[in-house]
Amino acid sequence: LGLRMVQSNKLPPLRSIVFMGMGDAGCNPKHATEAARCLTDPQRFGFSRHRLTLSTVGPTPAAFHALAAAPGQLAWSLHAADADLRKRLVPTACYEPEVLRDGLAEAVEAHRCESSKDR
């Protein structure tokens, strides 16, 4: 339906969608995941999950786990690997980059293992 609206109104085609900026997906994983499901649902917008990216500053290691199962690609907006500089750039940052990196790696691995069980 969404793609038909784009075509019927002669709008340029949408090639990809990125969730980023205001309203960080990691702060609202339940609704971000539901929006991603809506966008990739063939009965709704029908976007490929390969063309959908959910970006997060990684407010907590658990945020990565909550987003890992969402359809689409998961991106971490690190801003800076140096913890002090990152804290200045992202004032809400409460975790060291290494802790978040480990949380992201664990989430990806856990989702990969779950996905391989479903095959």
PEDA-V219798 format. One record per backbone hydrogen bond with DSSP energy under -1.0 kcal/mol. NH is the residue of the N-H (numbers start at 1). CO is the residue of the C=O. E is the energy in kcal/mol with one decimal. If there is no record, write none. Layout:
nh->NH co->CO e->E
nh->NH co->CO e->E
//
This chain:
nh->5 co->1 e->-2.0
nh->6 co->2 e->-1.8
nh->7 co->3 e->-2.4
nh->8 co->4 e->-3.1
nh->9 co->5 e->-1.6
nh->10 co->7 e->-1.4
nh->11 co->6 e->-2.6
nh->17 co->51 e->-2.5
nh->19 co->53 e->-3.3
nh->27 co->24 e->-1.5
nh->32 co->28 e->-2.4
nh->33 co->29 e->-2.5
nh->34 co->30 e->-1.8
nh->35 co->31 e->-2.5
nh->36 co->32 e->-2.2
nh->37 co->33 e->-2.4
nh->38 co->34 e->-2.2
nh->39 co->35 e->-2.4
nh->40 co->36 e->-1.7
nh->44 co->41 e->-1.8
nh->45 co->38 e->-1.3
nh->46 co->41 e->-2.0
nh->47 co->39 e->-2.9
nh->51 co->48 e->-1.7
nh->53 co->17 e->-2.6
nh->54 co->73 e->-3.2
nh->55 co->19 e->-2.8
nh->56 co->75 e->-2.1
nh->65 co->61 e->-1.1
nh->66 co->62 e->-2.3
nh->67 co->63 e->-1.6
nh->68 co->64 e->-1.6
nh->70 co->67 e->-1.6
nh->73 co->52 e->-3.3
nh->75 co->54 e->-2.6
nh->77 co->56 e->-3.1
nh->78 co->76 e->-1.4
nh->80 co->78 e->-1.8
nh->86 co->82 e->-2.9
nh->87 co->83 e->-2.1
nh->88 co->84 e->-1.6
nh->89 co->85 e->-2.3
nh->90 co->86 e->-3.3
nh->93 co->90 e->-2.6
nh->100 co->96 e->-2.0
nh->101 co->97 e->-2.9
nh->102 co->98 e->-2.2
nh->103 co->99 e->-2.0
nh->104 co->100 e->-2.8
nh->105 co->101 e->-2.6
nh->106 co->102 e->-2.5
nh->107 co->103 e->-2.2
nh->108 co->104 e->-2.6
nh->109 co->105 e->-2.4
nh->110 co->106 e->-2.7
nh->111 co->107 e->-2.4
nh->112 co->108 e->-2.5
nh->113 co->109 e->-2.5
nh->114 co->110 e->-2.3
nh->115 co->111 e->-2.8
nh->116 co->112 e->-2.1
nh->117 co->113 e->-1.3
nh->118 co->114 e->-1.1
//
